[in-house]
Amino acid sequence: MKKNIIVQFLILLILVAIFITGISLYNLRTVSIKSSVTTAESISEVIKSGLALHVKNDSDIDEFLKNVSSIRNIKDLWLVRSENIKNPKFQTKSFKNPKDNLDKKVINSGETEYIVKEGFINTNVRVTIPYKATISCLECHNVSEGDTLGAISIVLDVSTLKEIGVRSIYVILTIILLAVIIVFLFSKKVFNPYLSLYMKLRDNINQAKIGKFKKIDIPSGLTTDVVQVTNDYNNLIAIFKDTSLDIDKKLQGFVGYRDRTNLNTNPLNESKDIIDNLSNLYQFKKQVELDSTKEEIYQRISQVFENKFHLKNFTFFEIDIKKQKMQKVISVGESLYCHDAIKDNPHLCRAARTKSDVVSIDFHESCPYFTKKDKFYYCLNIDIVENLYLIIHFVVDTEKELDELKNKSLFINRFLKEARPAVEVKLLMQALEDSAFKDGLTQLYNRKFIDEHLKKLLPQIKRDKKKIGLLMLDMDHFKAVNDEYGHDIGDKVLKSLSRILEENVRESDIIVRYGGEEFMVLLIGVDSEESAMNIAHKIGAKVRENEINVYAGTTIKKTVSIGLSMFPDDSSLFETVVKNSDIALYEAKSSGRDKVVRFSKEQKTSVELF
C-alpha cells in the first residue's frame, strides 16, 4: 500500500511537470508568433516611410529594400503591387505581382495574414501586411484613401526566440522538479506515520471480520488529534471484543451448539446465527405445545430435520424396553438398515440399551447390526418416559456429512429436548385415556372402550365391505380356581389368558375383557368364517397347552369355551352379533366346554325356549 501511494505520487508529479511543459511550449509558440507579427508590422511601417521618402526624392527603391532585407532574422522580403498601381514609376523589379494565394488574399481583404512553417530545427513565420493608400499616395495614384495599393511580405526566422524559450523552459522545469523532490521528501517524512497507521487499521479491520480483535500500535509522528482518535479506536475494539465474546459464550452455553467447520468466524456472526436458531426454537416449542398428538409432534420434528438441517435419510422408532416392542413411527429416505435384526429383538438396539448416542467409528463397528458398509450412521437416544425410548437413526453417505451431522447434533438435541415435554404430556394423556378404557388387571380394553370405538369402527367396516369375526370366550370352571387357590392365582390365570390372546391375534384385532372371566375378541377384516374358526381353535389349543405355576412347583391347566358370530353375515346390528356370540358360547359350555361353537339360528331358538 505504501509503495502504491509513492508510485501514484511520483506519477502525479510527472504529469504535473508534463502539463507545465506543455503549457509553457504552447505559450512560447504563441508569444513567438505574436512577437514575429508585431516585428513584421514594425518593419512594414519602416518600409512604408522609406518608400514614401525614396519616391519623393526619386531615390533607388531597390537598394533601400535590399538594405532592409539585411536586418537580422529577416530571411526574405518582397513588395507586391495591386492592380490599382498604374504609375510606371512603380513598375520596377522591386514591386512584384502577387507571389502566392496569401498575397492575393491580403490584397483582396486588406487584412494582415501570417503562416508558420515549423521544422525540426528552424521555424519561420511569413507575415503579409496590406499597403493601404494614405493622403500622400493620392498624388501619384488615382485611388481613394484606404484602398489597398499592395502588400509587404516578410519571412522572419524565429528559431533564436524558440531556443531562448526552450532554455527558459528547461530552467523552469529544473526548478519545478527540484521543488517537487524537496516537497516529496518532506511529505514522505510527514506522511509515513499516517500511512503506517492506515495499513495497521486496514489489517485490524480484516482480522476483525474473522473474529480476531486487536489493538493498533500507535506510530510516532502523528498529531495529537490523530493519536486521540486511535486510542478511542483501541478502547472501542477492546470493549467490542469483550462484549462479543461474552455474548457468544453465554449464547453457546445456553444453546450448547457451535459450528466447528470454520474456526475463523466472527463471534458476532455466530451469535446472530444462534439468536436466529433460538427464535426458530421458540416458535417450534410453541407449535409442538399446540399439537394434538404425539405423531403430529414427530412429524413436525421430521420437517425441521428436512428443512432446517437438510437431512435426507432418517427414521424415528420407539422401543418399549419393558414390553420388548419396537414401533417405527416415521421414515424418510433410506436409513433403517438394522431393522431386520432388531424388529423382533429390540434389546439388541445399542442406543436403547446403553441410553446413549451411537455413531459410526473408523476401523471398527460401534453397532454390529448396521448392515450397509458404504454408509455412515448416527443414532440419538431420547428417554421419553420410563422404559420408553425414542431412537432417531440418521444415515449419511460420506464422512464429511457425518462430521457436519455431529456439529449439528447438539442443536438437534435442543429441538428434541424442547419437544420431549410435549411428547410426555401426550403420552400421559394417552395413558389417562387408556386407563379409562383399559382393564386394570390385564391391560386389555374394557367394555367402555368397545362401546366408544364401535362408533368409528362399524361405519369403516361397512364402507370397506369387510367382516368382523366376534369371539366370545369364557374360562371353564374359573370359580373353582378362586375357591381352591385364591383370587391371586385366579388373577394370574386371567393374565395368562390375556397374554395368549395377544400372542395369537393380529395387532389390528381388538381384545376386550368383557367381564369377570369372559373375554371378547374382534377379528377385524377377517376374510371368511373358516379363518375365524381357525383362529378360535388355535386359541383354544394354546390355552389347553398352557401350564400355570400356582405354588411350590404345582401347575394347573385350564380350558376355554368360545362362541363365534360374524358381522354382518349374522346380523347388520352389532348388538345382535354380540348376543349371538354369547348364545354360541352358552351352547359350547352347555355341550361339554373346551370347544368352539359357531352361532346358528337353531341355537337361538333353543335358548329362547329354555
C-alpha positions in Angstrom: 0.0 0.0 0.0 2.8 2.4 0.9 4.6 1.6 -2.3 1.4 2.2 -4.3 0.9 5.7 -2.8 4.6 6.6 -3.5 4.2 5.4 -7.1 1.0 7.3 -7.5 2.5 10.5 -6.1 5.5 10.2 -8.5 3.2 9.7 -11.4 1.2 12.8 -10.3 4.4 14.8 -10.2 5.5 13.7 -13.7 2.0 14.5 -15.0 2.2 18.0 -13.4 5.7 18.5 -15.0 4.4 17.4 -18.4 1.4 19.7 -18.1 3.6 22.7 -17.2 6.0 21.9 -20.0 3.1 21.7 -22.5 1.6 24.9 -21.3 5.0 26.6 -21.5 5.7 25.4 -25.0 2.3 26.5 -26.1 2.7 29.9 -24.6 6.2 30.1 -26.1 4.9 29.4 -29.6 2.1 31.9 -29.2 4.4 34.6 -27.9 6.9 33.9 -30.7 4.2 34.2 -33.4 2.8 37.4 -31.9 6.2 38.8 -31.5 7.0 38.0 -35.1 3.8 39.6 -36.4 4.5 42.7 -34.3 8.1 42.8 -35.6 6.9 42.4 -39.2 4.3 45.2 -38.8 7.0 47.5 -37.4 9.3 46.7 -40.3 6.4 47.3 -42.7 5.9 50.7 -41.2 9.6 51.5 -41.7 9.4 50.3 -45.3 6.3 52.4 -45.9 8.0 55.5 -44.6 11.2 54.7 -46.6 9.3 54.1 -49.8 7.5 57.5 -49.5 10.7 59.2 -48.9 12.5 57.5 -51.7 9.7 58.1 -54.2 9.6 61.7 -53.2 13.4 62.1 -53.7 13.4 59.8 -56.6 16.0 57.6 -54.9 16.8 53.9 -55.6 14.0 51.9 -54.1 15.6 48.5 -54.8 18.7 49.5 -52.8 16.6 50.6 -49.9 14.7 47.2 -49.9 18.0 45.4 -50.1 19.2 47.2 -47.0 16.1 46.4 -45.1 16.3 42.7 -46.1 19.7 42.5 -44.5 18.2 43.2 -41.0 18.8 40.2 -38.6 16.2 37.4 -38.7 14.7 38.6 -42.0 15.1 35.7 -44.4 13.1 37.2 -47.2 11.2 40.4 -48.1 9.2 41.5 -51.2 6.7 44.0 -52.2 3.5 43.2 -54.0 1.6 45.7 -56.1 -2.1 45.6 -56.8 -4.0 46.4 -60.0 -4.6 49.9 -58.6 -1.0 50.9 -59.2 -0.8 52.4 -62.8 2.2 54.7 -62.3 5.2 53.4 -64.4 7.5 54.6 -61.6 6.3 51.6 -59.5 6.7 49.1 -62.3 10.2 48.2 -61.2 11.5 44.8 -60.1 11.0 45.8 -56.5 7.3 45.8 -57.0 6.2 42.3 -58.0 2.9 40.7 -58.9 1.3 38.6 -56.1 3.6 35.7 -55.4 1.0 33.2 -54.0 -2.5 33.0 -52.7 -1.6 34.6 -49.4 -0.5 37.8 -51.2 -3.7 37.8 -53.2 -5.8 37.2 -50.1 -4.3 40.2 -48.3 -4.6 42.5 -51.3 -8.3 41.5 -51.6 -9.1 41.6 -48.0 -6.9 44.4 -46.8 -6.1 42.4 -43.6 -2.8 41.2 -42.3 -2.3 37.4 -42.6 0.5 35.1 -41.5 1.5 31.4 -41.7 4.0 29.4 -39.6 6.4 26.9 -41.1 7.9 24.7 -38.3 10.7 22.4 -38.9 12.7 20.1 -36.5 15.4 22.8 -36.2 14.2 26.1 -37.8 10.9 27.9 -37.5 9.8 30.6 -40.0 6.9 33.0 -39.8 5.7 34.6 -43.0 3.7 37.8 -42.4 1.9 39.7 -45.2 0.8 43.2 -44.4 -1.5 45.3 -46.6 -0.2 48.5 -48.0 -3.1 51.0 -47.9 -3.2 54.3 -49.6 -2.7 57.4 -47.5 -3.2 61.2 -48.4 0.4 61.4 -49.7 -0.2 58.4 -52.0 -3.1 60.2 -53.7 -0.6 62.4 -55.5 0.8 59.6 -57.5 -2.0 57.2 -57.7 -5.6 57.5 -58.8 -7.1 55.8 -55.8 -9.1 56.7 -52.7 -7.6 56.9 -49.3 -7.6 53.5 -47.6 -7.5 51.5 -50.8 -5.0 48.6 -50.9 -2.1 49.5 -53.2 -0.2 46.3 -52.5 1.3 44.2 -49.7 4.6 43.8 -47.9 5.5 40.1 -47.3 8.2 39.4 -44.7 9.6 36.0 -43.8 11.2 36.0 -40.2 13.4 33.3 -38.7 12.2 32.8 -35.0 14.5 29.9 -34.2 16.6 32.1 -31.9 13.5 33.1 -29.9 12.5 29.5 -29.8 15.9 28.4 -28.5 15.8 31.1 -25.8 12.3 30.0 -24.8 13.2 26.3 -24.6 16.2 27.1 -22.5 13.9 29.1 -20.2 11.6 26.1 -20.0 14.4 23.8 -19.1 15.4 26.2 -16.3 11.8 26.4 -15.1 11.3 22.6 -15.2 14.5 22.0 -13.3 13.4 24.4 -10.6 9.9 22.8 -10.5 11.4 19.3 -10.3 13.8 20.3 -7.6 10.9 21.9 -5.7 8.8 18.8 -6.2 11.5 16.4 -5.0 12.1 18.6 -1.9 8.3 18.7 -1.2 8.1 14.9 -1.8 10.9 14.1 0.6 9.4 16.3 3.2 5.9 15.0 2.7 7.2 11.4 2.8 8.6 12.0 6.2 5.4 13.6 7.3 3.0 11.1 5.7 4.9 7.9 6.7 3.3 7.7 10.2 -0.2 8.2 8.7 0.4 5.6 6.0 1.6 3.2 8.7 -1.5 3.9 10.8 -3.7 3.4 7.8 -2.2 0.0 6.9 -2.5 -1.2 10.6 -6.1 0.0 10.6 -6.8 -1.9 7.4 -5.2 -5.1 8.7 -7.0 -4.9 12.0 -10.4 -4.5 10.3 -9.7 -7.5 8.1 -8.8 -9.5 11.2 -12.0 -8.3 13.0 -14.0 -9.8 10.1 -12.9 -13.3 11.2 -13.3 -12.7 14.9 -9.8 -11.6 15.8 -9.9 -8.2 17.6 -6.5 -6.5 18.0 -5.4 -3.0 19.2 -3.3 -0.7 17.0 0.3 0.1 17.9 0.4 3.9 17.5 3.3 5.1 15.4 5.3 8.2 16.3 5.0 11.4 14.4 1.2 11.7 14.5 -0.7 14.8 15.6 -2.4 14.8 19.0 -5.9 14.6 17.5 -5.0 11.5 15.4 -3.4 9.8 18.5 -6.5 10.5 20.5 -8.8 9.1 17.7 -6.5 6.0 17.5 -6.7 5.5 21.3 -10.5 5.8 21.1 -10.5 3.1 18.4 -8.4 0.8 20.6 -10.7 1.3 23.5 -13.7 0.6 21.3 -12.1 -2.6 19.9 -11.4 -3.8 23.5 -15.0 -3.2 24.5 -16.2 -4.8 21.3 -14.0 -7.9 21.8 -15.1 -8.4 25.5 -18.7 -7.9 24.7 -18.9 -10.1 21.6 -17.0 -12.9 23.3 -19.2 -12.7 26.4 -22.4 -12.7 24.3 -21.0 -15.6 22.3 -20.0 -17.6 25.4 -23.4 -17.1 27.1 -25.4 -18.0 24.0 -23.2 -21.1 23.4 -23.7 -22.1 27.0 -27.5 -21.6 26.7 -27.9 -23.4 23.3 -25.0 -25.8 23.5 -24.2 -25.5 19.8 -21.2 -24.3 17.8 -20.4 -24.9 14.2 -16.8 -26.0 14.2 -16.3 -26.3 10.5 -14.9 -22.8 10.2 -12.7 -21.6 13.0 -12.2 -18.2 11.5 -15.7 -17.0 12.1 -16.8 -13.8 13.7 -18.3 -14.3 17.2 -21.0 -11.7 16.4 -22.0 -13.6 13.2 -22.2 -16.8 15.3 -24.2 -15.0 17.9 -26.6 -13.8 15.2 -27.0 -17.4 13.9 -27.6 -18.6 17.5 -30.2 -15.9 18.1 -31.9 -16.9 14.8 -31.9 -20.5 16.0 -33.3 -19.6 19.4 -36.1 -17.7 17.6 -36.8 -20.8 15.5 -36.6 -23.0 18.6 -39.1 -20.8 20.4 -41.5 -20.9 17.5 -41.0 -24.7 17.3 -41.8 -25.1 21.1 -45.0 -23.0 20.8 -46.2 -25.2 17.9 -45.5 -28.6 19.5 -47.4 -27.4 22.6 -50.4 -26.9 20.3 -50.1 -30.3 18.5 -52.8 -32.7 19.5 -51.0 -36.0 19.2 -47.6 -37.5 19.6 -47.5 -38.3 15.9 -48.0 -34.7 15.0 -45.0 -33.7 17.1 -42.9 -36.4 15.5 -44.0 -35.2 12.1 -43.0 -31.6 13.0 -39.6 -32.7 14.2 -39.2 -34.5 10.9 -39.9 -31.4 8.9 -37.3 -29.5 11.0 -34.7 -32.1 10.1 -35.5 -31.9 6.4 -36.0 -28.1 6.0 -33.6 -26.7 8.6 -30.8 -29.3 8.9 -31.2 -30.6 5.3 -31.1 -34.2 6.4 -32.4 -36.7 3.8 -32.3 -40.2 5.4 -33.6 -40.8 9.0 -36.1 -43.0 10.9 -38.0 -42.4 14.2 -38.8 -45.6 16.1 -39.9 -46.2 19.6 -38.7 -49.0 21.8 -40.6 -50.2 24.9 -37.9 -52.0 27.0 -40.4 -53.4 29.4 -42.7 -54.9 26.7 -39.8 -55.5 24.4 -41.7 -53.9 21.5 -40.3 -51.8 18.6 -42.6 -49.5 16.6 -41.4 -47.5 13.6 -43.0 -44.0 13.7 -41.6 -42.0 10.8 -39.2 -42.9 8.0 -37.7 -40.5 5.5 -35.5 -41.8 2.7 -33.5 -45.0 3.2 -32.0 -45.4 6.7 -33.0 -48.2 8.9 -30.7 -50.9 7.6 -30.7 -52.6 11.1 -34.4 -53.1 11.1 -34.4 -56.8 10.3 -32.0 -57.5 13.2 -33.8 -55.6 15.9 -37.5 -55.6 14.9 -38.2 -58.8 17.0 -35.3 -58.2 19.4 -35.5 -54.5 20.5 -33.0 -55.1 23.3 -30.3 -55.5 20.6 -30.5 -51.8 19.8 -27.3 -50.4 21.2 -28.7 -46.8 21.5 -31.7 -48.0 23.6 -29.6 -50.5 25.6 -26.8 -48.1 26.5 -29.1 -45.0 26.7 -26.5 -43.0 24.7 -25.8 -41.9 21.1 -24.2 -44.4 18.7 -22.0 -43.1 15.9 -20.0 -44.7 13.1 -16.4 -45.2 14.1 -13.3 -45.7 11.9 -11.7 -49.2 11.8 -14.4 -51.0 13.9 -18.2 -51.1 14.2 -19.9 -49.5 17.2 -23.2 -51.2 16.1 -22.8 -54.7 14.7 -26.4 -54.7 13.2 -25.9 -51.9 10.7 -25.5 -53.8 7.5 -24.7 -51.1 5.0 -20.9 -50.9 4.8 -20.7 -47.9 2.4 -22.9 -45.7 4.7 -22.4 -43.8 7.9 -24.9 -43.7 10.8 -25.7 -41.6 13.9 -28.3 -42.8 16.4 -29.8 -40.4 19.0 -31.5 -41.8 22.1 -34.3 -39.8 23.7 -35.7 -41.0 27.1 -39.3 -40.0 26.7 -40.9 -41.7 29.7 -39.9 -44.7 31.9 -39.0 -47.7 29.8 -39.9 -45.9 26.5 -37.2 -44.5 24.3 -37.4 -42.6 21.0 -34.5 -43.6 18.8 -33.7 -41.3 15.8 -31.5 -43.1 13.3 -29.7 -40.9 10.7 -27.8 -42.2 7.7 -25.4 -40.2 5.5 -23.2 -41.1 2.5 -19.8 -39.5 3.4 -17.6 -38.9 6.4 -17.9 -35.1 5.7 -21.7 -35.3 6.0 -21.2 -37.3 9.3 -18.9 -34.6 10.7 -21.5 -32.0 9.8 -24.2 -34.0 11.4 -22.1 -34.3 14.6 -21.7 -30.5 14.6 -25.5 -30.2 14.3 -26.3 -32.9 16.8 -26.2 -30.6 19.9 -28.7 -28.3 18.4 -30.8 -31.2 17.1 -30.9 -32.4 20.7 -32.0 -28.9 21.7 -35.1 -29.3 19.4 -35.7 -32.8 20.8 -35.3 -31.5 24.4 -38.0 -28.8 23.7 -40.3 -31.4 22.2 -39.9 -34.0 24.9 -42.2 -32.4 27.5 -44.9 -32.1 24.9 -44.5 -35.8 23.9 -44.5 -36.8 27.5 -47.8 -34.9 28.1 -49.3 -36.6 25.0 -48.3 -40.0 26.4 -49.7 -39.2 29.8 -52.9 -38.0 28.3 -53.0 -41.2 26.3 -52.3 -43.2 29.4 -55.1 -41.4 31.2 -57.4 -42.1 28.3 -56.2 -45.7 28.2 -56.9 -46.1 32.0 -60.5 -45.2 31.3 -60.8 -47.7 28.5 -58.5 -50.5 29.8 -58.8 -53.2 32.3 -56.5 -52.6 35.3 -55.6 -56.3 35.7 -55.0 -57.5 32.2 -54.4 -54.1 30.5 -56.8 -55.2 27.8 -59.6 -52.9 26.6 -62.8 -52.8 28.6 -66.5 -52.7 27.6 -66.5 -48.9 27.7 -63.8 -48.8 25.1 -65.7 -51.1 22.7 -68.8 -49.0 23.1 -66.9 -45.9 22.1 -64.7 -47.5 19.4 -67.5 -49.1 17.6 -68.9 -45.7 16.7 -65.9 -45.2 14.4 -65.2 -48.8 13.5 -68.5 -50.0 12.2 -69.0 -47.3 9.5 -65.5 -48.0 8.3 -66.2 -51.8 8.1 -69.4 -51.2 6.2 -67.8 -48.7 3.8 -64.9 -51.1 3.0 -67.3 -54.1 2.9 -65.3 -56.1 5.3 -66.3 -58.6 8.0 -65.7 -58.9 11.7 -65.4 -62.2 13.4 -66.6 -61.9 17.0 -65.3 -64.5 19.5 -66.8 -64.6 23.0 -64.6 -66.6 25.4 -65.1 -67.8 28.9 -62.7 -69.6 31.2 -64.0 -73.0 32.1 -64.5 -73.7 35.8 -62.8 -70.4 36.8 -64.7 -70.1 40.1 -63.1 -73.4 41.2 -59.7 -71.8 40.8 -60.6 -68.9 43.1 -62.2 -71.2 45.6 -59.2 -73.7 45.7 -56.2 -71.4 45.1 -57.4 -67.9 45.9 -58.1 -64.8 43.9 -54.4 -64.0 43.3 -54.0 -67.3 41.4 -57.3 -66.5 39.7 -55.8 -63.2 38.6 -52.7 -65.0 37.3 -54.9 -67.3 35.2 -56.7 -64.4 33.7 -53.4 -62.6 32.9 -52.1 -65.8 31.3 -55.2 -66.0 29.1 -54.9 -62.3 28.1 -51.2 -63.0 27.1 -52.2 -66.0 24.9 -54.9 -63.9 23.2 -52.4 -61.1 22.4 -49.9 -63.5 21.0 -52.3 -65.3 18.7 -54.3 -62.5 17.1 -53.1 -59.6 14.9 -52.3 -56.1 16.1 -55.2 -54.8 14.2 -57.6 -57.1 16.1 -59.2 -55.9 19.4 -59.2 -57.9 22.6 -61.7 -56.9 25.4 -62.1 -58.2 28.9 -65.9 -58.3 28.8 -66.4 -59.1 32.4 -65.0 -61.5 35.1 -63.5 -64.5 33.2 -65.3 -63.6 30.0 -63.4 -62.1 27.0 -64.3 -60.8 23.6 -62.1 -60.8 20.5 -62.9 -58.8 17.4 -61.2 -60.2 14.4 -61.2 -57.0 12.2 -61.4 -57.6 8.4 -61.2 -61.4 8.7 -61.7 -62.9 5.2 -64.0 -65.7 6.0 -65.8 -67.7 8.6 -63.3 -70.6 8.2 -60.4 -68.2 9.1 -62.2 -67.0 12.2 -62.9 -70.6 13.3 -59.2 -71.5 12.7 -58.1 -68.6 15.0 -60.6 -69.7 17.6 -59.4 -73.3 17.6 -55.8 -72.1 17.7 -56.6 -70.0 20.8 -58.3 -73.0 22.4 -55.3 -75.2 21.8 -52.8 -72.7 23.2 -54.9 -72.3 26.3 -55.2 -76.1 26.7 -51.4 -76.5 26.4 -50.5 -73.6 28.7 -49.3 -74.5 32.2 -49.7 -72.1 35.0 -47.5 -72.2 38.1 -49.5 -71.8 41.3 -47.1 -72.6 44.1 -44.1 -74.9 45.0 -43.8 -76.2 41.5 -47.5 -77.1 41.3 -49.1 -76.2 37.9 -52.6 -76.2 36.5 -54.0 -76.2 33.0 -57.3 -74.5 32.0 -59.6 -74.6 29.0 -61.9 -72.0 27.4 -65.2 -72.2 25.6 -65.6 -70.0 22.6 -68.7 -68.8 20.7 -68.3 -67.3 17.2 -70.7 -64.9 15.3 -70.0 -63.0 12.1 -70.7 -59.4 11.3 -72.6 -58.5 9.1 -73.3 -62.1 8.0 -75.4 -63.0 11.0 -76.9 -59.5 11.5 -76.4 -55.9 10.4 -76.7 -54.8 14.1 -73.6 -55.3 16.1 -75.5 -55.7 19.3 -77.3 -58.7 17.8 -74.0 -60.2 16.7 -72.7 -59.8 20.3 -75.8 -61.5 21.6 -75.4 -64.3 19.0 -71.8 -65.0 20.0 -72.9 -65.1 23.7 -75.6 -67.7 22.7 -72.9 -69.7 20.8 -70.7 -69.5 23.9 -73.6 -70.8 26.1 -74.0 -73.6 23.6 -70.3 -74.5 23.9 -70.4 -74.6 27.7 -73.6 -76.5 27.9 -72.4 -79.1 25.4 -69.2 -80.0 27.3 -66.9 -77.0 27.4 -63.4 -76.6 25.8 -64.8 -76.2 22.3 -65.6 -73.6 19.7 -69.2 -73.2 18.6 -70.4 -71.3 15.5 -73.7 -69.5 16.1 -76.7 -70.8 14.3 -80.4 -69.8 14.4 -81.3 -73.2 16.0 -79.2 -72.2 19.0 -81.1 -69.0 19.3 -84.5 -70.9 19.2 -83.4 -73.4 21.8 -82.1 -70.8 24.2 -85.3 -68.8 23.9 -87.3 -71.9 24.6 -85.1 -72.8 27.5 
